[in-house]
Amino acid sequence: KTEAEYKLCKVTQVFLGPKGVPQLVTHDGRTIRYPHPFHVLRINKMLSCAGADRLQTGMRGAWGKPQGLAARVNIDQPLLSVRCTDSAIPYVKEALRRAKYKFPGRQQIVHSNKWGFTTFTREEFESLRADGQLNFDGSNAHRLPIHGPLGF
């Protein structure tokens, strides 16, 4: 199979998930979470030609014009999280390998043993789902409390 025969991560839907985290869904059912760029980059253009000192005001009123957006991320913060089927893992790893060259710095691809975007491992998730102890919340799942609701 040549590389041109399959399309990697063709986006079909973009929405806000839990806690306002942006997510997108691809044509083959993969879900990707990513940090949204909220930080506005600004530039204060300065002239550097002869007689520029008569045309500029220096640092007075130096609030620049918007130039672009950036996402503020910390060290070891995930840039992209992908949920996919087991058969799509090699394709997702290849897509992420290609995408990491678009980001500055050194990126690493980590394969988690968690089920989707939940905090449960695969074995925990399957046993809790079989027992009916999960509450599904979009792309996430929460364990139901053992004791039930409080009475008044």
C-alpha positions as CSV (number, residue, x, y, z in Angstrom):
1,K,0.0,0.0,0.0
2,T,1.5,3.3,-1.0
3,E,1.5,6.3,1.2
4,A,-0.8,8.3,-1.1
5,E,-3.6,5.7,-0.9
6,Y,-4.6,6.6,2.7
7,K,-5.4,10.0,4.2
8,L,-4.1,10.7,7.7
9,C,-6.5,12.5,10.1
10,K,-9.1,14.1,7.8
11,V,-11.1,16.4,10.2
12,T,-14.9,16.0,10.1
13,Q,-16.0,17.7,13.4
14,V,-14.5,20.3,15.8
15,F,-16.1,20.9,19.3
16,L,-15.4,21.9,22.9
17,G,-15.1,18.9,25.2
18,P,-15.2,18.8,29.1
19,K,-13.6,21.9,30.8
20,G,-13.6,23.8,27.5
21,V,-10.8,21.6,25.9
22,P,-11.1,21.8,22.1
23,Q,-11.4,18.4,20.4
24,L,-11.8,17.2,16.9
25,V,-13.0,14.0,15.2
26,T,-11.4,12.5,12.1
27,H,-13.1,10.7,9.2
28,D,-12.3,7.3,10.7
29,G,-13.5,8.0,14.2
30,R,-10.3,9.1,15.9
31,T,-10.7,11.8,18.6
32,I,-7.9,14.3,19.1
33,R,-7.6,16.8,22.0
34,Y,-5.3,19.8,21.8
35,P,-4.6,23.1,23.6
36,H,-6.2,26.1,22.1
37,P,-4.1,29.2,21.3
38,F,-5.4,32.0,23.5
39,H,-2.2,34.1,23.8
40,V,-2.2,36.9,21.3
41,L,1.3,37.8,19.9
42,R,1.8,41.6,19.2
43,I,4.4,43.5,17.3
44,N,5.4,47.2,17.6
45,K,6.8,47.9,14.2
46,M,9.9,50.2,14.2
47,L,11.4,52.0,11.2
48,S,15.1,51.6,10.6
49,C,15.9,54.1,7.9
50,A,17.4,57.5,7.7
51,G,15.2,60.1,9.4
52,A,13.1,57.4,11.3
53,D,13.5,59.4,14.5
54,R,11.2,62.1,13.2
55,L,8.5,59.6,12.2
56,Q,8.3,57.5,15.3
57,T,7.4,58.0,18.9
58,G,9.7,55.3,20.4
59,M,8.2,53.4,23.3
60,R,5.3,55.8,23.8
61,G,2.1,53.9,23.1
62,A,4.0,50.7,22.3
63,W,1.0,48.4,22.5
64,G,1.6,46.6,19.2
65,K,-0.8,45.3,16.6
66,P,-1.9,41.6,16.8
67,Q,0.4,39.4,14.8
68,G,-0.7,35.9,15.6
69,L,-1.9,33.4,18.3
70,A,0.1,31.1,20.5
71,A,-0.8,28.3,22.9
72,R,0.9,28.6,26.3
73,V,2.1,25.1,27.3
74,N,4.2,23.8,30.1
75,I,7.0,21.3,30.0
76,D,5.7,17.7,29.8
77,Q,2.2,19.0,29.0
78,P,0.5,17.0,26.2
79,L,0.2,18.9,22.9
80,L,-2.0,16.3,21.2
81,S,-4.0,13.4,22.7
82,V,-5.4,10.9,20.2
83,R,-8.0,8.2,20.9
84,C,-8.2,5.4,18.3
85,T,-8.8,1.8,17.7
86,D,-6.0,-0.8,18.1
87,S,-5.8,-1.3,14.4
88,A,-5.2,2.4,13.8
89,I,-2.2,2.8,16.2
90,P,0.5,2.6,13.6
91,Y,-1.2,5.2,11.4
92,V,-1.7,7.5,14.3
93,K,1.9,7.2,15.4
94,E,3.0,8.0,11.8
95,A,0.7,11.0,11.7
96,L,2.0,12.3,15.1
97,R,5.6,11.7,13.9
98,R,5.0,13.9,10.9
99,A,3.1,16.5,13.0
100,K,5.9,16.9,15.6
101,Y,8.2,18.5,13.1
102,K,5.7,21.4,12.9
103,F,6.3,22.3,16.5
104,P,9.4,24.0,17.9
105,G,11.5,22.1,20.4
106,R,11.8,18.4,21.0
107,Q,8.6,16.3,21.1
108,Q,8.0,12.7,22.0
109,I,5.2,10.3,21.2
110,V,3.9,8.3,24.1
111,H,1.6,5.3,23.9
112,S,-0.6,5.3,27.1
113,N,-2.1,2.2,28.6
114,K,-5.2,4.1,29.6
115,W,-8.5,3.5,27.9
116,G,-9.3,6.5,25.6
117,F,-9.3,9.7,27.6
118,T,-10.3,8.1,30.9
119,T,-8.1,7.5,34.0
120,F,-8.7,3.7,33.8
121,T,-6.5,1.0,32.3
122,R,-7.9,-1.3,29.7
123,E,-8.6,-4.1,32.2
124,E,-10.2,-1.8,34.8
125,F,-12.4,-0.2,32.1
126,E,-13.6,-3.5,30.8
127,S,-14.4,-4.9,34.3
128,L,-16.2,-1.7,35.3
129,R,-18.2,-1.6,32.1
130,A,-19.2,-5.3,32.6
131,D,-20.3,-4.5,36.2
132,G,-22.3,-1.4,35.1
133,Q,-20.3,0.9,37.3
134,L,-19.4,3.5,34.6
135,N,-21.2,6.8,33.7
136,F,-20.3,7.8,30.1
137,D,-19.8,11.5,29.6
138,G,-19.1,12.2,25.9
139,S,-15.5,11.1,25.2
140,N,-14.8,10.4,28.9
141,A,-16.2,8.0,31.6
142,H,-16.6,8.3,35.3
143,R,-17.0,5.6,38.0
144,L,-20.4,5.7,39.6
145,P,-20.4,6.1,43.4
146,I,-20.9,3.0,45.4
147,H,-23.3,4.3,48.0
148,G,-25.8,6.2,45.9
149,P,-27.3,9.7,46.4
150,L,-27.6,11.3,49.8
151,G,-31.1,11.5,51.3
152,F,-32.6,14.6,52.9
